[in-house]
Amino acid sequence: IFGVERDLRAEVAVLNGFSAHADQKDLVAYAKALEARGPLGRVALVHGEPDAQESLKAKLREHGIDDVHAPRPMTSLEV
């Protein structure tokens, strides 16, 4: 990160075939499918308009996915 090597303390996954054009229903279904494999950690919504992020955050929380954040540009989020 910024030219400094860091220890990897996260799982890295390759998502083949994942579209950047999924709608809210698709994203909720995807998150629920991931959660079925094991508990999700913190979810960060880092793309999209703020209103859409807040709507998706609320929908994920309706489905029991509670640790959801939509950090604003140029802010940090501890993971």
C-alpha positions in Angstrom: 0.0 0.0 0.0 1.6 3.3 -1.1 4.8 1.3 -1.8 4.9 -0.4 1.6 4.4 -4.2 1.8 1.9 -5.2 4.4 1.0 -8.6 5.9 -2.2 -10.1 4.4 -4.8 -10.3 7.1 -7.8 -10.9 4.9 -9.2 -13.5 2.5 -8.7 -12.6 -1.1 -11.2 -14.0 -3.6 -11.5 -13.8 -7.4 -15.0 -13.2 -8.5 -15.2 -14.5 -12.1 -18.3 -13.4 -13.9 -19.4 -10.8 -11.3 -21.0 -7.9 -13.0 -20.5 -4.3 -11.9 -24.0 -3.7 -13.1 -25.9 -5.8 -10.6 -29.0 -4.3 -9.1 -30.0 -4.2 -5.5 -31.8 -7.5 -5.6 -28.8 -9.2 -7.1 -26.4 -7.7 -4.6 -28.5 -8.7 -1.7 -28.8 -12.3 -3.1 -25.0 -12.4 -3.6 -24.4 -11.2 0.0 -26.8 -13.8 1.4 -25.1 -16.5 -0.7 -21.7 -15.5 0.8 -23.2 -15.4 4.3 -24.5 -19.0 3.8 -20.9 -20.1 3.4 -19.9 -18.4 6.8 -20.5 -15.3 8.7 -19.7 -12.1 6.9 -17.3 -9.6 8.4 -17.6 -5.9 7.8 -19.3 -5.0 4.5 -18.1 -1.7 2.8 -20.1 -0.2 0.0 -17.6 1.8 -1.9 -19.3 2.4 -5.3 -22.5 4.1 -6.3 -24.4 7.2 -5.4 -24.8 8.0 -1.6 -28.6 7.5 -1.8 -28.3 4.2 -3.5 -25.6 3.1 -1.0 -27.9 4.0 2.0 -30.8 2.1 0.4 -28.7 -1.0 -0.2 -27.3 -0.7 3.4 -30.8 -0.7 4.8 -31.9 -3.6 2.6 -28.9 -5.7 3.7 -29.7 -4.9 7.3 -33.3 -6.1 6.7 -31.8 -9.4 5.7 -29.7 -9.6 8.9 -26.4 -8.3 7.5 -25.8 -5.7 10.1 -22.1 -4.6 9.8 -22.5 -2.5 6.7 -20.8 0.8 6.0 -20.8 3.3 3.2 -17.7 5.4 3.8 -17.5 8.7 2.0 -14.7 9.5 -0.4 -11.3 10.3 1.3 -12.4 8.8 4.6 -11.0 5.7 6.2 -12.7 2.6 7.5 -10.9 0.2 9.9 -11.1 -3.4 8.6 
